[in-house]
Amino acid sequence: MVLDLLVRAVTDERELKKLRGFLLSQALWYPDYERWVEQVCLPDIQTQWKTAFVAYSNGHVVGDIIFQPHKQLPQTREIKNIRIHPRWRRRDLAHFLLRQVEETDPHSFARIMVDADTRVTTMINFLTVTGYRALFTTALYSQHNQDTVFAKEFPAPRPYEGILR
């Protein structure tokens, strides 16, 4: 596989359509996932409540990360979706996309929260390795499954540090 990689924010209907296809092809086992994609996620990207960064290779979507301001917690950014195509895993692409969320407009938040299905140990390990701390485990999407909620704190930069973290 030749490395041809482009990462960009979704800015038009053509890109949104490609993201939609990718999201629906990577549904895993979340209940009502398709409804969430069609009725919540995509409309929220169109209105710019959510932001989506998409990784493309040869014009095809190979990964995404979607985030938004947390609805209840001030100064908190919430990651709603991270997906990497199986053929593109183990290349640090998820880490790269995560860093884009962490470094985009860094003065607008003090923490990032994300949840992960406890059965997906690769995601649990990934979040732990990248500095996210498990806060609690609960049934978020289905009473038959547990999800772990993670957070990472970002202290305000000191004046001499500028925007570097």
MOCORFEN-V274726 format. One record per pair of residues at least 12 apart in sequence whose C-alpha atoms are under 10 Angstrom apart, sorted by the first residue. I is the first residue (numbers start at 1). GAP is how many residues later the second one is. If there is no record, write none. Layout:
i->[I I]
gap->[GAP GAP]
This chain:
i->[1 1 2 2 3 3 3 4 4 4 4 5 5 5 5 5 5 5 5 5 6 6 6 6 6 6 6 6 6 7 7 7 7 7 7 7 7 7 7 7 7 7 8 8 8 8 8 8 8 8 9 9 9 9 9 9 9 9 10 10 10 10 10 10 10 10 10 11 11 11 11 11 11 12 12 13 15 15 16 16 16 16 16 16 17 18 18 18 18 18 19 19 19 19 19 19 19 19 19 19 19 20 20 20 20 20 20 21 21 22 22 22 22 22 22 22 22 22 23 23 23 23 23 23 23 23 23 23 23 24 24 25 26 26 26 26 26 27 29 30 30 30 30 31 31 32 32 33 41 41 41 41 44 45 45 45 48 49 49 49 50 50 50 50 50 50 50 51 51 51 51 51 51 51 51 52 52 52 52 52 52 52 52 52 52 52 53 53 53 53 53 53 53 53 54 54 54 54 54 55 55 55 55 55 55 55 57 61 61 62 62 62 62 62 62 62 62 63 63 63 63 63 63 63 63 63 63 64 64 64 64 64 64 64 64 64 65 65 65 65 65 65 65 65 65 65 65 66 66 66 66 66 66 66 66 66 67 67 67 67 67 67 67 67 67 68 68 68 69 69 69 69 70 70 70 70 73 73 74 74 74 74 75 75 75 75 75 75 76 76 76 76 76 76 76 76 76 76 77 77 77 77 77 77 77 77 77 77 77 78 78 78 78 78 78 78 78 79 79 79 79 79 79 80 80 80 80 81 81 81 82 82 82 82 82 82 83 84 92 94 94 95 95 95 95 98 98 99 102 102 102 103 103 103 105 106 106 106 106 106 106 107 107 107 107 107 109 109 109 109 110 110 110 110 110 111 111 111 111 111 111 112 112 112 112 112 112 113 113 113 113 113 113 113 113 113 114 114 114 114 114 114 114 114 114 115 115 115 115 115 115 115 115 115 115 115 115 116 116 116 116 116 116 116 116 117 117 117 117 117 117 117 117 117 117 118 118 118 118 118 118 118 118 119 119 119 119 120 124 124 124 124 127 127 127 128 128 128 130 131 131 131 131 132 132 132 132 132 133 133 133 133 133 133 134 134 134 134 134 135 135 135 135 135 136 136 136 136 137 137]
gap->[86 87 55 56 54 55 85 52 53 54 55 50 51 52 53 54 55 56 57 88 48 49 50 51 52 53 54 55 56 46 47 48 49 50 54 55 56 57 86 89 90 93 44 45 46 47 48 56 89 92 42 43 44 45 46 55 56 57 35 36 38 41 42 43 44 54 56 34 35 37 40 41 42 33 34 33 39 46 26 27 29 30 36 38 25 36 38 41 42 43 18 23 33 34 35 36 41 42 43 44 45 14 17 18 21 22 41 16 40 32 38 39 40 41 42 61 62 63 14 15 18 19 38 40 41 58 59 60 61 13 14 60 37 57 58 59 60 56 88 87 111 112 115 110 111 109 110 108 25 26 39 40 24 21 22 23 20 18 19 20 16 17 18 19 28 29 30 14 15 16 17 18 28 29 50 12 13 14 15 16 27 28 29 30 45 49 12 13 14 29 44 45 47 48 12 28 29 30 43 28 29 30 38 39 41 42 31 23 24 21 22 23 24 25 26 27 31 19 20 21 22 23 25 26 30 31 34 17 18 19 20 21 29 30 33 34 14 15 16 17 18 19 29 32 33 35 36 12 13 14 15 16 17 31 32 35 12 13 14 15 31 34 45 46 47 12 33 44 39 40 43 44 39 41 42 43 38 40 34 35 36 37 32 33 34 35 36 37 32 33 34 35 36 37 75 76 77 78 24 25 31 32 33 34 35 36 37 74 75 23 31 33 34 35 36 37 73 19 22 33 34 35 36 33 34 35 36 33 34 35 12 15 16 32 34 41 14 13 34 29 32 31 32 34 35 29 32 31 50 52 63 60 61 62 58 48 50 51 57 58 59 47 48 49 50 56 44 45 46 47 42 43 44 45 46 21 40 41 42 43 44 20 38 39 40 41 42 19 20 21 22 36 37 38 39 40 13 18 19 20 34 35 36 37 38 12 19 20 21 22 23 25 32 33 34 35 36 18 21 24 30 31 32 33 34 20 21 22 23 24 28 29 30 31 32 19 20 21 27 28 29 30 31 26 27 28 29 27 23 24 25 26 23 24 25 22 23 24 22 19 20 21 22 17 18 19 20 21 15 16 17 18 19 20 14 15 16 17 18 13 14 15 16 17 12 13 14 15 12 13]
